[in-house]
Amino acid sequence: LLLAIVEEVGEMARAYLAMKGRKPKNKRAQEDESYKQEMGDVVVAIMKLANLRNINLDDRIAYTLRKIKHRKELLKALSD
């Protein structure tokens, strides 16, 4: 499943680069699903892995958001 996540991220990146014109000759990426649709595939693959490993994604996301908020607060305090 981890390799499936990496594969989906690669497909999302290819579609994004084609859309933004960085790879304008990549016709296959332009014909494939959009990067927004590929993002959904990435999320589903992550959910499958979390389910298999009994990981509560709600808890993990909340933890990560708290960590980001704490870092921002630290950076703000250092810049004041």
Buried (B, 14 or more C-beta within 10 A) or exposed (E): BEEBBEEBBEBBBBBBBBBEEEBEEBEEBBEBBBBEEBBEBBEEBBEEBBEEEEEEEEEEEEEEEEEEEEEEEEEEEEEE
